[in-house]
C-alpha cells in the first residue's frame, strides 16, 4: 500500500515533495512568530511568569510540573535576556522542530506529498498558532512526543538499538516536560494490538530498553518529589479530580469541539474518518498505528470530561498523530481541497492572532459576556510599576501577596528591584510553588512590608503587626473594560510570629 502511494505521489508537482521548500516555509513562519513576540503588547500570563521564576531557581522538580520548562527558559534567558519575548521565544522554535519531525515520520509511513502537507497542516493549526505566542509545557511535550513517534516508527521498520536510545531519550525528556508523556507507552501497547509491526516492537527488548531509559531520565524528578512529599503528584491528582464528580455530557461535547478547533476541523475530521474506516478494515496498517497514538488520549480525556471539568489541552499529545493520519486519509480519499481549506483557516487564524497581540490593550468584543479577551495577559506589568512606586514611597523591603497570580506577576515584573516578594498562605499545606518557597511564615520581614491583596481586613493583620497602615485602593486596568482591584497595607513592627491564616475569606487565586 505504501509503495503504491509513493509511486502515485511521484507524478505530483516536484515542489510538493521538496523538503527544502518545506523548511523554507517553516522558517518563514517561525521568524514571523519570533518577530511578532517582539511587537506583542501582552504581558506574561500567570503560568509563564511562574515558569520564569522556576528558571531562576533550577531544580529537578517544582510544585505543579516537572522541571524541563524552567530549564528551557533559563537557557533562553542566557541567549537573549529576561524580557517577555525571550521567555516565549523557545515556543516557535520547538514548533519548528515538531513540524519537521512530523514530515520525517510521514515520509517513513506514507510519501513525501502527504508528509509535506501534514507538516504544514500542523504548523498552521489554529491551536499551534495560538500556542506559539506563549510558553507552556505543551510546547515541549508535543516536540518530544513527535520525536518519540519518529523513533518508534524507525523501530517499527526494523531499526536497531540506536533508535531505542533515541526513543528512551525522547520519552525521558517528554516526562520531564509533562507527565502526560506517559500516555505514549499506553498508546504503543494499543498500537501493538492493531498493527503487526508495532506488535513486534513491543515484544522486543528494544522498546522496553527505551522505557527503562526514559524512567532513568525521570528518576531525579521522582527523587525530588519523594523529598518534597510528592507535591507534584498530589497537585496533578487534584487537577484530575477537580471539584469532584460532576456528570455532564455538555462538558464532553465542548471538549471534543475544542479538539477540532485546536488542530483544525478538517484534519481532526480526517482522523475520525480514518477511525471509522479502520473499524471497517479499510485503512493501511500505518493508519491503524497512528490512530493508536491519537484517539485513545482524546477518548480518555473525553470520558473524564463527562465526570469532571477538564481543559482542552489535556489531550494535546494526541494532536501529532491526528495531523498525520488526518492528512493521509484526506489525500488518499481525494479530499485535498479540505487539506487546503484547513491550511487557509490556519493561516487566517495566525494573521489574526499576530495582529491581535499587537493591539491587545485595545481589543474588546462587545458581543461576548467578557469582552476583554486578553484580560489574562494584560495589566500585570502595570501592577508591577504601581507596586514598585508604592514600595519605594513606603520604604518597604518586602512585598506580600495572597495569591499565586499576584505573586507570579510581581516576582517577574519586580525582578530588577531590591524588594523581596512573598506569599501569605491561608492554610498550612502549600497550594503552589510560591507558598512552598516564598511563604512569609518562613521569610518574615525584618523591616516595613507592603501587602498587596485583592482584599484584606486590617483586623486580621493587627495580631501580627504593631503598625498597620491602610494605603488605600489600587485599580489596575486589564483591558478596555476590565480591571483588577487591590487593597494596600504598610506593615511594620512585628509583634507575634507569623502563621498561615486567611486574611480575607473572599480573596481568590
N, C-alpha and C positions, 0 to 999 in steps of 0.2 A: 504493500500500500504506500509506504513512504517513498519507495523508489519511483512508483508511477507518478506521485505528486511532484517529485523532483524533476522528472522529465517534462511534465506538463509546464512546470514553472519556468523551464529553460526558454520557453518561447515568449515569455513576458519581456517587456522593455528592460534593457540592461540596468537602467537607473534604479529599478525597483529591487535589484539584488545586490547592489553595491554597498558594502559595509562602510566604505569611505563617505558616501553621501549621508548615510545614517549618522555617522559620527559627527559630520559637519552640522547636520540639523540639530542633533542633541547638544552639541557645543554651543550653537547659537542660542537655543532656548535657555541653556544653563547660564550663559553670560548675561542674557536678558534678565533672568531671575536674580542674579547677583547684583546687577545694576539697580534693579527695582528695590532691592533691600536698602540700597544706599539712599534712595529718594522716598522711601516709605516714611510716613509721619507717625506710624503706630509705635507704641511703647511695647516693651516686653510684657507678655501676659504673665499671670501668676506662676504657672509651672515653669516657664522659661527662666524667669528671674530666680526661682528656686534652684533650677539646674545650674545656673551660673554660680550661685553660692556654693553648690557642691564642687564646681570646678576649682574653687579657691581652697578647698579642703579635701584633697584627694584621699580616697579610702576605697576599700573593697566592697562597700555597700552603703546604702542610705535608707532612710526610713521607708520610703514608698516605692523605690525602684532599685534595680541593680545599678552598678556604677558606670557603665560604659558611656552614658550620655555626659556625665560630669567629666570624664577623661577626654572625651571628644571636644567639648567646649574649651577645656584647658589647652588642648593642642591648638585649636583655632585662635585662642587669645594670644598664644606665643607668636603666631604669624601676623595677626592684624590688629591686636589690641582688644579692648573690652567693650567697644561700642555695640549698639543693638545689631547693626548689620553684620558685625563679625560673629556675634553669638549665633546668629541664624545662618551664617554662610555655609556651614557643613551640609545643610539640608539640600540645596540644589546640587551640590557636588555628589552626595550619596545617591540622589535620584538619577544623576547621570550614569553612575556605575550600575545601578539596578536596571536601568533601561538597556544597557549594553549586555548585561547578564541574561536578560530576557531574550535578546537577539541570539546570543550564543546557545542558549538552551533550545530555542525553536529551530535553529539550524540543525541541531543534532536530532531533533524529533521529527521535523517536517521538512521545510525547504527555506531558501533564502527569502522568497516572497512573503511567506507567512511570517517569518522572523522579522523582516523589515517593518511590516505593519503592526505586528504585535508590540514591538518595541516602541514605535511611535504612539500607538494607541495608549499604552501605559504611561508614557512620558507626558502626554497631554490629557490624561484622565482628569476630570474636574477635581477629584479628591487630591490628586498629586499636585495639581496647580495650586490648590489652597495650601496643602501641607508644605510645599516648597518655600513658603514665605514665613514659616515658623520653625522652631527647633523642637522636635518631640522624639520620644523613644520609638515611635512607629517608623520614623525615617531610617533608623539604624536596623530595626527589626526586618523591614522589607528588604534591605540590601543583603543582610546575612541569610534571610530565607531564600532569596533568589540565588545566592552563592551556594547554599546547601542543595537547592534543587538542581543546579547545574552539575554539582559533584555527584549527586545521586544518579542523574541521567548518564553521566560518564561511567559510573559503576554498573548501571543497568546495561550499558553497551559492552560490558566485559572489561572495563578499565581495571588497572591494578591498584596496589595499595597506596600509591600516591594520591589517588582520588579519595581513599579512605581518610588520609591525613587532611586533605582539604575539607572534606565533609565534617570531620571532627573539629577542625579549627572554626569553620563557619557555625556549627552548632553551638560551640562554646561561646563564641562572640555574640551570637544571637541571644543566648540565655543571659549573657551579661548585659545585653541591651534591654530585654524584656522577657519575663518568664513565659510569655505566650509562645516563645520559640519551641517550647516542649510539645506543642501540637504537632510539630514536624514528625516526631517519632511515631505518634499515633497515626498520622496520615500515611506514613510509609508502610505501616502494618496493614492498613486498609488497601493501599496500592498492591500489596502482595496478594491479597485475596482476588483482586480484579485483573491483575496483569501478570502473566507468567514470568516475564523478565524481571519484574520487580520482586517477585517471589524468590527468584534465585539470589538476588542481592540480599534479601532479609535472611535467607537460610545460610548465607556465607558469613565467615568471620569478618569480612571487610566492613560490613555495616555496623556490627557490634563493636568493632575496634573504634569506629568513628564515634559511636555513642559514648564509649569509655573516655575518649579524648575530650569530648565535649564536657562531660561531667568533671573531668580533671581540671579543665579551664575554669569551670564554675566553682570549684572547691574553695577558693579563697573567699568568695561571696557567701558560701554556705558557712564557712568558719566565722565570718563577720556576723552573720545572723545568729549563730549559736552564742556568740559573745555578747549579743545585744538583744537577748530574749526573743529572738525570732520576730523582730518588729516588722520586717518587710513581708514575711509570710502572713503574719496576722493582719497587716494592713490589706494585703491582696485578698485575703479571705473576707474581710469586712467589705471590700469593694464588690466582691462577687455576691455576697449575701444581701448587700444593700440595706434597705429598710425592712427587710423581711419578705415573706411570701405575699405577693400581690398579683393574683392571676388576672391577666389582661391580654386578650388577642390583639387589641389595638397596639400595644407595645411591640408585639412581634411583627405586625404589618408595617409599622413605622420603621422598625429596624431593617426589614428586608427592603423597603423602599429606599432607605438611606444607602444600602449597598449598591443599588442601581445608580444612585446619584454619585457615589464616590468613584466607581470605576467607569461609569458611563452606561446608559441604558442599553446600548446595542451590544457591547462586549459582554455585559452581565447576562443579557438576554441570550446571546450566543452560547454562553457557558451553560445556562439552564436548558437550552435546546439540545445541546450535546448530551446533557444528562438524560433527557427524555429518550434521545436516540440510543444512548448506551443501554438503557433499560430494555430496548427492543433489539439489542445486539446488532446495532447498525453503525458502530464507530470503530476506528482503529484502536489498537491497544494503547497507543500513545495518548489518545483522548481519555481513556479509562484511567490511566496512570495520573494524568493531570487533574482529572475530576476528583481523585482521591486526595489531592493536595489542596483542593479548593473548597468543595461543598461541605465536607464534614465540619470544618471550622465554622462556616456560616450556619450550618444546621444546629450545631451545639449551642451557639450564642442565640440563635433564633428561639430555640426551646427555652433557654434561660430567660429570654426577654418576655416569655409568657408568664414566668413565675416571679420575676423581679425586674427592676429598672436596669437597663444595660446601655452602654454607649455605642455609637455607630462604629467606632474604630476598634472595638473588641474583636472583630473578625478580619482585621487588616491583613493578617498573614495569608488569608485565602485569596487575596486580590492578584498576586503574581500569577498563579496558575489559572485564575479566572480569565485574565487578559490573554494568556497564551491559548487556552482551549477555546475561548470565545472567538478569537480572531481566526483560528484554524477552521473552526466549524463554519463560520460565515463565509469564508473564502471558498471552501470546498463546496458549499451549498450555492455558489454563485450569487451570494448576497454581499458582494464587495461594496455596493452602494451604501450599505449600512455601516460598514467599517469606515468608509469615507465620511458619512454623516456623523458618526461618533467622534471622528477626529475634528470635524468642524465645530462641534459642540464644545470639545475640549479647548480648542484654540480661542473660541469666543470667551469661554469661562476664564482662561488665562489672561486675556486682554482686560476683561472687566475687573478681575482681581488686582492686577498690577495698577490699573488706573485708580481703582477704589482705594488702594493703600496709600496713594499719594495725596488723596484728599479726604482721608478717613475722618478727620476732625470736622468736616462739613457735611458728611453723608447722614441723611435721615430719611427713612422710608415711612411716610405718614400712614400708609395703609396697614402697616404692621402694628401690633399692640405695643411692642417695644421697638420703636423706630430707630433708635441708636444702635445699629447692628455692630458697630465697632466698640461698644462700651467696654468690653473686657480688655481691650488693648489701648485704651486712652485714659489719660488723667494721672497715671502713675508717676510720670516724670514731674508733673506739676505738684503732686503730693510731696515728692522729694524736695523740690525747690521751696515749698511753703514750710515744711518741717525744718529744713536747713536754716532758714531765716529765723524761725521761732526759737530753735535750739540755741542759736548764736545769741539772740536777744535775751534769752533766759539764763544763759551761762550753763546750759545743760551739757553734760559729757556723755549722757546715755539717753536713747530714745526707747520707750517701752510701748509695745503694741499688744493687742489682744487676739489678733487673727493671723493666720498663715498668709493670707493675701497681702495684708498691710506690711507684714514682716518681710516678705519676699521683695515687694516693691522698694521698701526703704533700704534693705540691705544692698540692693543693686544701685539705686539712684543716689545713695549716700556713700557709695563705695570709695570715693576720693576724699571723704571728710573724716576728721578725727573724732568721730562720735560712734559709740557702740550701739548696736540695735539688739534689743532683747524682746522676749515674749513673756507675758504673764499668763501662765496656764490656769484654766479654771477647774481642772481636776488632776489627781495625782499621776495618772498614766499619760505619757506623751501621745499626742494626736497627730504630730507631724515632725519633720526634721528640725524645725526651729525650736519646738518645745523640748526636743531631745538634746540639742546642743547649745541653745541660746536662752534657756529658761532664766528668768530674773531670780528665781529661787536659788539657782547655782551661781549667778553672777550679780549679786546685789550691788546697787550703785554706791559709789564712795563719795559722790557729790550730787549736785542737782540733776534731776532726770525729768524728761518731758514725756508724759503719757499721751499717746495718740490713739484714741479709741472711737469706734463707731458710736458707742455710748458708754458711760460710766457714771457711777454715783459717788460723790465726794464722801458720803458717809461710810462707804465701804473702804475708802482709802485711809480714813482717819486713824484706824488702829495701827497702821504701819508707818505713818509719816507725821512728824510734828508740824510740818508745813505743807499744806495742800492748797495751791493757788489755782483757781479756775481761770484759764487763759482764753475762754470763750470758744465759740464755734468756728469751724473751718469748713468751707464749702469748696469742693474741687470738681470742676466740670469734667464729665467723662463722655462728652458728645454735645451736639447742638441742643438737645433737650433733656439731658440727664446729668446727674451729679452725685458725688459721694459726700456724706456729711460726717464730720468728726468733732469730737469734744477734746480739748487740750487741757492738760493739768500740769503745772510745775510741781514736782515732788521733791522734798528736801527734809533733812533732819530725821532719818530713820529712827524709830523708837521700838521696833519689835522685829524679830526675824520674819522675813517674807515667806509666805506659803501659798500653795495653789488655792485660789478662791475665785468664784465668779464675781467679777466687778460689775457686771451688768447682765442680767438674765436675757436681755434682748440682743446682745452682741452676737453676730454670726460671722463665721469664717468666710 
